[in-house]
């Protein structure tokens, strides 16, 4: 990282589109078996989780939640369901940016990959060790 003020003069915060680009790149690097668990998943980026989601998880601050997987795992889906909805992984941009700034020891891409893997992994009941192994596999 440079300490030259000129290098930062034109810098702007990463947009929703920037986050989505990083998340899609992370998704492409994930192991096939891990992605296959999800089936048809849509990644969405918003600044914060909706108020009702924060209330559901009993969170006082919108900065507490960096991501959320919303959907039904493939073992619970039925082939007879009419036009099943895709599952969603929500990435909350501002809480992720705050964590990135506070940590200072990871790249934004690494943190987005971490949140993506952990949201999917928690939904499917993977252990922390399993999720760390997946993170290690994508480098």
C-alpha positions, 0 to 999 in steps of 0.5 A: 500500500502506498502512503503517497496522498496523490495515489489516494486523491481520486480513490472512491469506495467500491460500489455494489457493482465492484462487490458483485464483480469480486463475489462472482470471481470468488464464486468461480474459484470455489470447488465444484462440489461446494458450488453444486450444493447450492444449485442455482444461487444468486449473489446480491449486494446491498449496503445493509441487511433489511431491518426485519432481518436484523430484528430476526437475528436480534442485532442492534447495529446494521454493521453486525451482519456482513452476509446472509444465505437465504434458501433451501438446500438441495436435499429439501427441494422437490423436483415437483415444486413449480418453478422453484425460486433460486437461493440467494447470498446477500453480501452487505457492502458497508459492514464488509467495508468496515470489517475490511478497514478495521482488520487491515490484514486482508484484501477486500477480495479475500474478505468477500470470499470469506463471507461468501464461503461462510454464508454458504457453509453455515447454511449447509451445516459445514464445520469451521474446519471445512470452511477454512479448508475451502478458503485455503483451496481457493488461495 
